[in-house]
Amino acid sequence: MINICLAIIEKNTLEGDESVIFNLLDTKSMSSFAIVKKSKVISILNHLVEQDYIEKTGNGRGTKYQR
């Protein structure tokens, strides 16, 4: 028997920039190397990772974020 557990995310749980970045990851992954305003975006991405909304893979220039 295989059990699959999916997170349920309510639409109103994320606000502002977190919501924008989360929605961008709906269609593609995001590379940390390609981000222009890194400090704010990386901070938001790491916060979303901590809350288990998105996954982070790789390190350094190879870091990718995806839903």
C-alpha positions in Angstrom: 0.0 0.0 0.0 1.3 3.4 -0.9 0.2 6.5 1.0 0.5 9.9 -0.5 0.3 13.0 1.7 -0.3 16.4 0.1 -0.2 19.7 1.8 -3.4 21.8 1.6 -2.7 25.4 1.0 -5.5 27.9 1.4 -5.4 30.8 -1.1 -5.4 33.5 1.6 -2.5 32.2 3.7 0.2 34.0 1.8 0.2 37.7 1.4 2.1 40.3 -0.6 5.5 39.4 -2.0 5.3 35.8 -0.7 2.1 35.3 -2.7 3.7 36.7 -5.9 6.8 34.5 -5.6 4.8 31.4 -4.7 2.5 31.9 -7.8 5.5 32.4 -10.1 6.7 29.0 -9.0 3.5 27.5 -10.3 4.7 27.1 -13.8 8.5 26.8 -13.4 11.4 26.5 -11.0 13.5 29.5 -10.0 17.2 29.6 -9.8 18.9 31.7 -7.1 21.5 32.7 -9.7 18.9 34.3 -11.9 17.3 36.5 -9.2 18.1 40.2 -9.5 17.1 41.6 -6.1 18.5 38.6 -4.3 18.5 39.6 -0.6 14.7 40.1 -0.4 13.7 37.3 -2.7 16.0 34.8 -1.2 14.7 35.7 2.3 11.1 35.2 1.1 12.0 31.9 -0.6 13.7 30.6 2.5 10.7 31.6 4.5 8.5 29.6 2.1 10.8 26.6 2.4 10.6 26.8 6.2 6.8 26.7 6.0 7.0 23.7 3.6 5.3 25.6 0.7 8.2 25.0 -1.7 11.3 22.8 -2.0 14.9 24.0 -2.2 17.4 21.8 -4.0 21.1 22.4 -4.7 23.6 24.8 -3.2 25.3 28.1 -4.2 24.8 29.1 -7.8 23.0 25.8 -8.4 20.2 26.4 -5.9 16.7 26.0 -7.3 13.3 26.5 -5.7 10.1 24.8 -6.9 6.6 24.1 -5.7 
